[in-house]
Amino acid sequence: VIVAFVIPCGWLLQLAGYQDSWPLLSMVSALSDSLLLAISAALMVLVAALIMAFAERKLKRWPRITNIAASLGYAMPGVVIAVGLLMLQGLI
């Protein structure tokens, strides 16, 4: 717990005290960018979920397609990691 939480939090608090390394304006800009990205991603996921739920309920032939689309969230991170490892292996 000390290595995983206390030391990193102490380091961040120490860095937060320095004016030169953590300007407030850049922190506010980064925070607004992160919030904008999170909100837009959440809205896109919400729209996709509503479309899939509508298709699942009203269009009887679409359950297989919607199930495949819903499972992409589990499959894609593994694909991204595999491609990254293959690219790293190509550099070595």
N, C-alpha and C positions, 0 to 999 in steps of 0.2 A: 504494500500500500504506500509505503514511503517513497519507493523508487518510482512507482507508476503514477502517483497523484501529488504528493506533497512537494517533491523536488521540482517537477514541471510547473506547478502552480506558483511556487516561490520564485522560480526563474521568470515567469511571465509577470508577476507582480513587481519584481525588480526592474524589468524592462519597461513596465508601464510608468515607472517613476521618472524615466529619462525623457526630457522634452525633445531632444534631437532625434531619437530613434523612433518615437511614436507620436508624430504630429496629429493633433485632433482632427484637422481637416481631412487628411488621408484616411483616417479611421472611419469618419462619417461617410466618406465616399465609398469605401469598401463595404461598409455596412449596408448602405443603400443599394449598391450593386448586388450584394448577396440576397437581400430581401426581394429585389425585383426579379432575380433569377428564380428564387424559391417560389414566389407567387405565380410567375408565369408557368413554371413546371407543374405546379399544383393545378392550375387551371387547365392545362393541356391534358393532364391525367384525368381530371374530372370530366372533361368533354369526351375523352375516349371511353371512360367507364360508362357514361350515360348512353353513348352510341351502342356499346356492346350490350348493355342491359336491355335497351330497346330492341336490338336485333335478337337477343336471346328470348325475349318475351313474345314479340309479335311475328317474327319471321322464323318459322319452325325449322327451316333447313340450315340455319346459320349457327347452331350451337357448336359444331365442330370448329368452324372458323374462329368464333369468339373465344373458344377454349384455347386454341393455338395462340391467338393474339394475347390472351391473358397470361399465358405461360412464358412469353418472351422476356418478361421481367426477371425470370429466374434463369433463363438460358443465356441471355446476352452478357452478363458480367463474366461468365466463364469463357465465352468466346473472346471478349476483349483481353482478358488475362492471357489466354493462349496465344493470341496474335502478338501481344507485347513480349511474351517469352520467346516466341519464334523470331521476332525482330531483334531481340537482345542476343539470341544465339547466332544470328546472321552477322552481328557486329564483332563477335568474338573470333 
